[in-house]
Amino acid sequence: MEVQTALVLTIQLIALFSIAGALLLYLLCKVRGTRDDATGTQKGSILITCADTALGLQICTFFASKGHRVFAGMKDPVESLPAKLLRGWMKMRENSDTPVSGSVVPMKIDVTREDVLREAAESMGAHLNAGERGILAVINTAGSVYRGRIDSQDSLQWENMFKNNVMGCLRTARAFIGLLRPTRGRLILLGSGNDDDGLTVFMATRNAVQGCADALRKELKPYGVNVVTLDSRGVPAESLFKAPVPYTISDEEGVPTQYSADVLTSSALGVIERALYDTRPSETYCLSVPNSKFQMRLPCRSSLKISASRADPKPIQSV
């Protein structure tokens, strides 16, 4: 065989093997992609106990954007404003160029009622995939704050704060610990807050939660469940539990309703992310970021347009 002929055959064989290799690589990637689609690309499930607040709503959308299934606790998971805003957010992101890989599941949760918490835990178990043994984390954003001096404040407000902030924390831990044990998950609580004028009782509840977290950390350590607190000093106390505020930027028909969730910066959200992902989590993470203002508009808008007509208050879908 001539040298020139042998060279041509060699080049042809190399080209043939290259094409075969590329085809094989493509098929392997295709099979892997199909497998990922079948098993889901979500990173696991997280419970946010209260998405009725701007803070809870912001954390829900943040972790859904990260690929998690987020159970969003609400007093009314169907007709409430936060429920509608979450549905609008998911719809908008599904139709965008960068759809959300995670999901949001609104769920009825009231941390002051043990029967509701038990039902929520059972319902969450039914939502889990066959391979999921439990959830990755419970982030308790439920609570209440009333500002007032100790000599004039209504004692009913004291009772409400202790009922929501302290007892609610303990009820939450008891209700969902069964879903955290199998995954060696994390219980994340709002801990210390601002020591400000008129917040004596509120600070007492926050310090009580810190004490609860320390005790729970020891009790749950044998099960591999980490208890983490978020130090909220630097974030205004009222901002922790304020409701999302809807507003319109124009009176023209068809302009979508937006809403604000001016609570945490992206850096502070990153702190919560570390509290969830760190291999060896710290006992406390500080949400306060030096030289930053805790104001951030939730990176989305609802797909709801509130009609200006009082006779027809039903929300109108818009693009």
Legacy VTK file of the C-alpha trace (Angstrom):
# vtk DataFile Version 3.0
C-alpha trace
ASCII
DATASET POLYDATA
POINTS 319 float
0.000 0.000 0.000
1.323 3.353 -0.952
2.207 5.808 1.812
-0.231 8.390 0.487
-3.107 5.881 0.475
-2.270 4.754 4.006
-2.252 8.378 5.191
-5.676 9.025 3.679
-7.117 5.877 5.308
-5.647 6.901 8.668
-7.217 10.348 8.471
-10.570 8.826 7.534
-10.405 6.378 10.457
-9.572 9.209 12.874
-12.507 11.238 11.571
-14.796 8.222 11.870
-13.750 7.512 15.461
-14.140 11.216 16.318
-17.697 11.242 15.014
-18.489 8.005 16.868
-17.001 9.408 20.076
-18.965 12.636 19.755
-22.167 10.687 19.150
-21.518 8.468 22.170
-20.839 11.509 24.351
-24.062 13.125 23.136
-26.074 9.989 23.954
-24.522 9.770 27.430
-25.387 13.413 28.123
-28.910 12.848 26.812
-29.423 9.824 29.080
-28.065 11.754 32.053
-30.336 14.689 31.307
-33.350 12.397 31.038
-32.444 10.816 34.353
-32.169 14.239 35.972
-35.578 15.181 34.605
-37.043 11.965 35.971
-35.616 12.384 39.459
-36.070 16.155 39.548
-33.432 18.852 39.807
-34.647 20.281 43.085
-32.127 20.429 45.887
-34.549 19.339 48.589
-37.481 20.699 50.539
-37.547 23.607 52.983
-40.342 24.886 55.197
-40.814 28.618 55.792
-43.335 28.743 58.622
-44.749 32.169 57.763
-44.843 33.602 54.247
-47.537 36.073 55.270
-44.736 38.500 56.096
-42.505 40.333 53.646
-39.496 38.579 55.196
-41.007 35.121 54.793
-42.122 35.898 51.244
-38.647 37.089 50.330
-36.977 33.971 51.747
-39.482 31.724 49.942
-38.750 33.188 46.522
-35.011 33.229 47.228
-34.764 29.503 47.948
-37.217 28.575 45.194
-34.878 30.398 42.800
-32.061 28.246 44.182
-33.871 25.077 43.138
-35.616 24.039 46.348
-39.182 22.970 46.882
-40.397 25.546 49.413
-43.370 24.902 51.651
-44.749 28.378 52.351
-46.724 28.554 55.571
-49.740 30.891 55.523
-52.852 31.495 57.571
-54.818 31.406 54.292
-52.879 29.657 51.488
-55.586 30.302 48.869
-57.167 33.749 49.028
-54.617 35.786 50.994
-52.522 38.463 49.291
-49.204 36.603 49.905
-50.669 33.426 48.358
-51.729 35.349 45.244
-48.367 37.089 45.044
-46.524 33.777 45.215
-48.703 32.259 42.498
-48.095 35.320 40.338
-44.359 35.115 40.962
-44.201 31.447 39.982
-46.275 32.045 36.852
-44.094 34.956 35.802
-40.890 32.985 36.325
-42.233 29.925 34.499
-42.848 32.096 31.425
-39.500 33.871 31.612
-36.278 33.015 29.797
-34.810 31.721 33.074
-37.573 29.648 34.698
-37.325 28.692 38.364
-36.016 25.173 38.906
-37.628 25.036 42.351
-41.245 25.345 43.382
-43.450 26.906 46.052
-46.196 24.973 47.824
-48.516 27.230 49.871
-49.631 25.473 53.047
-51.888 26.370 55.952
-49.733 26.900 59.052
-50.462 28.642 62.328
-47.710 28.283 64.932
-50.203 28.964 67.734
-52.321 25.902 66.862
-50.916 22.418 67.319
-53.717 20.765 65.326
-52.904 22.901 62.274
-49.196 22.140 62.650
-49.831 18.388 62.822
-51.979 18.521 59.694
-49.282 20.538 57.914
-46.595 17.977 58.816
-48.745 15.142 57.465
-49.517 17.084 54.283
-45.843 17.864 53.719
-44.991 14.176 54.006
-47.494 13.442 51.250
-45.820 16.016 48.966
-42.343 14.474 49.279
-40.955 12.389 46.432
-40.370 8.667 46.843
-36.654 9.189 47.464
-37.113 11.988 50.001
-37.056 10.850 53.613
-37.699 14.283 55.045
-36.947 17.984 54.607
-33.674 19.883 54.733
-34.685 22.712 57.015
-37.393 24.526 58.906
-36.940 28.299 58.928
-39.263 29.837 61.486
-40.223 33.345 60.367
-43.467 33.472 62.364
-43.826 35.943 65.207
-45.158 39.311 66.284
-43.880 42.598 67.673
-45.617 45.425 69.526
-43.719 48.519 70.534
-44.607 50.111 73.854
-43.191 51.116 77.210
-43.601 48.618 80.013
-45.643 51.019 82.197
-48.285 51.659 79.542
-48.338 48.706 77.181
-51.379 46.432 77.139
-50.514 43.099 78.761
-52.517 41.324 76.035
-49.790 42.384 73.639
-47.233 40.752 75.951
-49.187 37.518 75.878
-49.485 37.653 72.095
-45.740 38.089 71.641
-44.876 35.232 74.008
-47.537 33.035 72.386
-46.243 33.646 68.863
-42.526 34.130 69.411
-41.702 31.641 72.156
-44.475 29.047 72.314
-44.746 29.167 68.533
-41.046 28.336 68.283
-41.415 25.298 70.554
-44.574 24.091 68.815
-42.834 24.380 65.455
-39.878 22.333 66.669
-42.123 19.584 68.036
-44.350 19.440 64.951
-41.628 19.149 62.306
-38.725 17.480 64.078
-39.882 14.156 62.651
-39.219 15.494 59.145
-35.749 16.771 60.094
-34.357 13.679 61.807
-34.146 11.439 58.690
-32.180 14.077 56.758
-30.187 15.365 59.750
-31.669 18.707 58.791
-31.637 22.129 60.391
-33.981 24.161 62.527
-33.329 27.854 61.879
-34.850 30.380 64.270
-34.893 34.166 64.556
-32.807 34.860 67.640
-31.631 38.091 69.232
-32.951 41.412 67.953
-32.552 45.152 68.417
-32.452 46.457 71.981
-34.469 49.575 71.210
-36.749 51.903 73.127
-40.197 50.439 73.676
-39.146 46.878 72.908
-38.610 45.524 76.407
-41.127 42.685 76.168
-40.256 41.916 72.562
-36.590 41.584 73.538
-37.604 39.302 76.391
-39.263 36.983 73.874
-36.253 37.065 71.552
-33.907 36.214 74.423
-36.286 33.406 75.383
-36.093 32.046 71.837
-32.308 32.186 72.073
-32.502 30.134 75.248
-34.886 27.670 73.587
-32.451 27.286 70.703
-29.569 26.524 73.075
-31.624 23.864 74.867
-32.973 22.353 71.634
-29.459 22.218 70.212
-28.365 19.907 73.029
-31.532 17.804 72.873
-31.419 17.283 69.109
-27.660 16.821 68.737
-27.857 13.000 69.083
-30.173 12.959 66.038
-27.797 15.056 63.922
-30.251 17.960 63.754
-28.534 21.344 63.953
-30.309 24.283 65.588
-29.210 27.663 64.245
-30.287 31.173 65.233
-30.257 34.272 63.059
-29.137 37.388 64.907
-31.421 40.111 63.541
-29.767 43.068 65.250
-29.443 45.753 62.588
-32.809 44.875 61.063
-35.717 47.003 62.410
-37.925 44.857 64.657
-41.119 45.815 62.831
-39.549 44.782 59.514
-39.286 41.177 60.676
-43.039 40.700 60.725
-44.457 43.371 58.434
-46.799 42.360 55.639
-45.878 42.762 51.953
-47.218 46.052 50.631
-48.858 46.036 47.172
-48.724 49.176 45.069
-49.231 50.305 41.494
-46.865 52.481 39.510
-49.585 53.678 37.166
-53.362 54.062 37.062
-53.445 52.779 33.493
-55.325 49.537 32.892
-53.063 46.547 32.366
-50.150 47.795 34.470
-49.310 44.960 36.897
-49.408 45.384 40.641
-45.992 45.310 42.261
-45.168 44.741 45.893
-42.319 45.529 48.212
-40.422 43.231 50.533
-37.898 45.725 51.872
-36.318 43.561 54.556
-33.013 41.906 53.660
-30.188 42.684 51.275
-28.796 40.035 48.968
-25.851 39.737 51.362
-28.180 38.998 54.269
-29.987 36.376 52.187
-26.567 34.870 51.535
-26.089 34.600 55.301
-29.262 32.497 55.559
-28.019 30.408 52.653
-24.783 29.695 54.539
-26.780 28.800 57.640
-28.494 26.151 55.529
-25.533 24.850 53.500
-22.490 25.077 55.798
-21.142 21.602 56.518
-20.438 22.569 60.117
-22.876 25.383 60.816
-22.259 28.018 63.444
-24.712 28.298 66.299
-25.572 31.870 65.283
-25.388 33.845 62.050
-25.653 37.626 62.015
-27.946 39.094 59.383
-26.524 42.574 59.769
-24.111 43.509 57.007
-21.763 46.453 57.760
-22.297 49.622 55.750
-25.463 48.405 54.098
-29.065 49.465 54.170
-31.602 46.754 54.790
-33.786 47.686 51.899
-34.339 45.512 48.906
-37.253 45.155 46.553
-38.244 41.565 45.978
-36.828 40.688 42.541
-40.177 40.076 40.962
-43.597 41.550 40.461
-46.909 39.887 40.853
-48.962 39.114 37.788
-52.005 40.596 39.482
-53.615 43.879 38.533
-55.957 45.208 41.165
-58.949 46.739 39.448
-59.645 50.363 40.224
-63.357 49.675 40.191
-64.797 49.117 43.654
-67.693 47.255 42.149
-65.366 44.569 40.782
-62.483 44.027 43.204
-61.542 40.683 41.635
-57.870 40.642 40.532
-57.305 40.676 36.786
-54.512 38.615 35.250
-52.086 40.678 33.250
-48.728 40.305 31.592
LINES 1 320
319 0 1 2 3 4 5 6 7 8 9 10 11 12 13 14 15 16 17 18 19 20 21 22 23 24 25 26 27 28 29 30 31 32 33 34 35 36 37 38 39 40 41 42 43 44 45 46 47 48 49 50 51 52 53 54 55 56 57 58 59 60 61 62 63 64 65 66 67 68 69 70 71 72 73 74 75 76 77 78 79 80 81 82 83 84 85 86 87 88 89 90 91 92 93 94 95 96 97 98 99 100 101 102 103 104 105 106 107 108 109 110 111 112 113 114 115 116 117 118 119 120 121 122 123 124 125 126 127 128 129 130 131 132 133 134 135 136 137 138 139 140 141 142 143 144 145 146 147 148 149 150 151 152 153 154 155 156 157 158 159 160 161 162 163 164 165 166 167 168 169 170 171 172 173 174 175 176 177 178 179 180 181 182 183 184 185 186 187 188 189 190 191 192 193 194 195 196 197 198 199 200 201 202 203 204 205 206 207 208 209 210 211 212 213 214 215 216 217 218 219 220 221 222 223 224 225 226 227 228 229 230 231 232 233 234 235 236 237 238 239 240 241 242 243 244 245 246 247 248 249 250 251 252 253 254 255 256 257 258 259 260 261 262 263 264 265 266 267 268 269 270 271 272 273 274 275 276 277 278 279 280 281 282 283 284 285 286 287 288 289 290 291 292 293 294 295 296 297 298 299 300 301 302 303 304 305 306 307 308 309 310 311 312 313 314 315 316 317 318
